[in-house]
Amino acid sequence: MSSAAVGEDLAGGLETKTQLKHSSDIDLDYGDPLCVTEYQEDIYKYFKKLEACAFYFSPDFMDKQLNIDWNKHCILVERMIQLRSEMKLLQETILLAVNILHRFLSARAVSTDKVELVGLCCLLIAIKYEEVYVPSISLLLSLSMDTSSTKFEIIEGEKYILKTLDWDLRASGPLSWLRKASEADDYDVKSRNLAKYLIDISLAEKKLVRVVPSLLSASALWLARVVSNRGTWNTELKHLSTYSENELLPVASIMVDYILVQPPPHSELYNFYDTKKHFMVILDYSSNTLNPPPSVG
């Protein structure tokens, strides 16, 4: 092939990519090979499908539990959040761990004396799925201060949970959606950190447990931007998040109601974000939101 022909092929390829960019309307990461823009549309379509199956669990899963109530569930989740802090785990890990916990509780009743064991097994499974470094079971037990569980029980419990879930750990996490929508927010650090806190509220707030990840993420980012005075929910944000402002208001209202409660309902979650590492987003929120945003109502 001549150099002229090669040049024409290359030019044609560039033209096709440009057309692809325009056809997707908005692709702010276009041209960055790490963002695999060519596949993003298919990837997020797949995430949407996951929201309709793998993420979901029975809406009344706690009603099936004879020995534990929502309060005990929240205590367990707070303990898992504390371990996340002590072990410096990713947010993806705790989100997946609680997702696994909810899916397991949808399928099996758990006795009171096995609640801590189930929580540790779910966390260990999520760690193996998301983290680079996996702690030993002995370390996990020592940090959890669980004196009733043994290494053998952890191993057997892990296998039992995985078998119950049919070894299916697929879950479309909200952080994937947050990263995508944040492209249109210039990846503002403060609004992203506040949005992450608002997403984590879903770990313990009963009204948010069943909100799908894409809607949860978009609502969190919308509210974070309102607090941070980041402007309107424009066309780019609507496109990347797949939600209009009106669709976000019901979930955002739940978040506002939760975060305005004093003292904070779940101290471990509150304290985790009330640090310099997370830019004191709790203080930033409190100083800007003494009342719910007018548009939430």
N, C-alpha and C positions, 0 to 999 in steps of 0.2 A: 504494500500500500504506500502510495506517495505521501510525502510530508504534507502536501496540500489537502489530500484526502483525510489524513489524520487530523489536521487542523479543523476541517469541516465537521468531523465526528465530534471533536471536543467542543466546538462551538455549539453543535446541535445538542450535546449533553447539557451544557450550561443553560441553553435556552429552555430545555425541558425542565431542568431543576427550577429555573425562574418561574416557569408556568406552574409547577407544583407548589411553589411558595405562594403564589397568588391564589391558587385554587383552594388552599387551606385557609385563606383569608388572612390569618395572623400566625406567624411562626417566628417569634422573636429570637429563637435559638438557631435559626436557619444558618447553615454554614459551619456550625460547631460539630465536628465528627463525634464528640463524646455524647452529644444529645440525640444521636441517631434520629434526626428529624424525619427522615424518610419513613420511619416505622412508627412514629409517635401516634399517628391516628389509629393504626391497628392496635397498638399497645393499650391505648386508653379505651378503645372499644371493648377490648378483652377485659379490662378492669371493670367496665360497666356490667359486663356479663357476670363477673365474679360477685358483684354486689347483689345480684339476684339469686345467687346460689351459695357459694362457699362462705361468704361473710355472714349470711343470715343464720339465725337460730330461732327457736321457738319464742314468740313474744312473751309467753307466760312461763318461761323456763324456771323462774324462782317459785312459781306456784306449785311446781311438781316436787319441790324439795320439802320434805317433812321435818327435817332436823335443823335446817339453817334458814334464816330469813334475810331480808335485804341488808339489815344492819350488820349481820355477821359477814355477809358478802363484802360490804364496804371495808370492814376491818381487815379482811383477807387482802383486798386490793391495796389498801394503804400499806400493809406489810410488804407486799410485792413492790410497791413504789419505793419504800425505804430500802429494800435490797437493790433496786435499780440505782439509787443514789450511792449506796455503799460500794457497789461493784462497777459504777460508772458505765452503765449499760446504755445502749442507744434507745431513743424514744420508740423506734420501730419495734424493739424487742418487747417492751412492756405492753405496747398496743397489741402485738400479736399474742403475747402470753394471756392477756385478759380475753381476747377473742377466742382463744383455744379453751379457756376456762368456761366461758359462756356456752360454747358449743357442746362441751362435755356435760355441763349441768343440764343442758337441754335433753341429753340422752340418758343420763344416769343420775339416780338419787345418791347423795353423799351423806354419810353419817357425820356427826359433830366432831368425833375424834379423828376423822380423816380429812377434814377441811384444809388444814395446814399442809398436809402431804400432797393433796391435789394441787394446791397453789404452787408448791415447790416444783412439782413435776411439770406443770404447764410452763413455768418460768424457764426451767432447764431445756425443755423442747424448743422454746422460742429463742433461747440463747444459742443453741446449736444451729438454728436456722438463720439467724441474723448476724451473730457476732463472729469476729475473727478468732478471738481467744475464748475458749470454753473452760470455766473453772472446774475443779474437781468436785465431786459430790460431797466429799468431806468438808471442803471449804464452804460450799453452799449451805450445808447443815450447820456449820459453826456460826456463820453469819446470820442465819435465820433464827438461831437460838432455839431450834425445834429439837427438844430432847426426846420426843416420843417416836420420831421417824428414824429409820435405819437406812443404810446405803442400799441394802437389798430391796427394801420397800420402794425406794426412789426408782431403782432400775425397773422393778416389776410394774410400778405405777405408771412410769413413762411408757412402757410397752402397751399397757392396758388402755391408756388414753389414746395413743396413736391408733391402736386397733379399733377403738370405738369411733374415731373420726375417719376410719378407713384410710389412714395414712395421708389424708388430704389436708395439707397445711396452707393451701392457697388462700390468700386474703388480700383484697385490694385496700391497702392501708391508706389513711387520709393524708399522710405526708407526701405521697407521690403526687396527689392532686394539689397539695399546698405548694410544692416546688414548681409545678407547672403554672399555676395561677400567679405565683410570685414573680414570674417573668414580666408581667405587666405592671408590677408594683416596684420595679427596679430592685428587687430583692432587699427591700428595706429591713434592716436587722431588727429594729424594735417591734415593728408590726408583725414580723414573722415569729419572734419570740412570744409575743402576746397571743398570736394565733395558735401557737403550739400549746400554750397553757389552756386556752379555750378548748382545743381538741382533747387534751387530757382530762378535762372535766367529764367527758363521756365515759371515762373509766368507772366513775362512781355515781354519776347523776342518772337516776333511773329513767328520767324522761328523754335522755339522750342515747341510751344504750342501743336503741334500735335504729338510730339515724344512720343512713348509709354513708360510707367514707367520703364520697365526693361532695355530698350536701353538707356534711359536718365540716369539712375543710373549707369550703366556700363560705359558709356562714361565719366560721371563726375568722377568716381573713377579712370579710366584710366588716365585722364588728371591730376588729383590731384597727382597721383603717379609719373607721369612724372615730374611735378614741384618739388615734394619732393624727387626726385631721389630714388624712392623706388624699382627700378629694373624693369625687363621685365614683360609683361603680360603673366604669365606662365600658365601651364596646369590647375592648381587648380583654378586660377581666371577665365579662360575660361569656365571651367566646372560649377562653382558656379554662374557665371553671365549669362551663356548661349550664350555668344558672343565672337567671335574672335576679335583680335586687328583691323583687316582690316574693320570689320563691325562697329567699333566705331569711326573711323576717321572722317566721314562726320559730325556727331553730335559734336564731340570734336572741329572741326574747327569752327563751329558756336559759341561755347562757348568762344574760344580764340578770335575771332573777337569782340565779345561783351565786354569781360573783358578788352581788350586793349584800348577801346575807352575812351578818356579823354576830358572833365570831365565825370564821370560815368553817364550812361544814366538814372538810377533810384536811386536817392540819398538815399531813405529810405531803400532800399534793401542793398545798399553799406554800409551805416552807421550801419545797424544791425549787420553785420559781422565784421566791423572794430572796434572790442572791445576786451578787455582782456578775456572776457567770451568765445569768439570764437577764442582765441589764435592769434588775429590780422591776420587772414588768408589773408585779403586783402593785408596787408603789405608784408606778406610772399610770396604771389603770385607775387606782383609787383617787388620785389627784385630778384626773380628767373626767371621771364618771361618777359623780355623786348622785346622779339621777340617770335613769335609762335614757339612751339617745332618743331624741324626739320622734324619729322615724320608726322606732321600734314600738313605742306606745304600750 
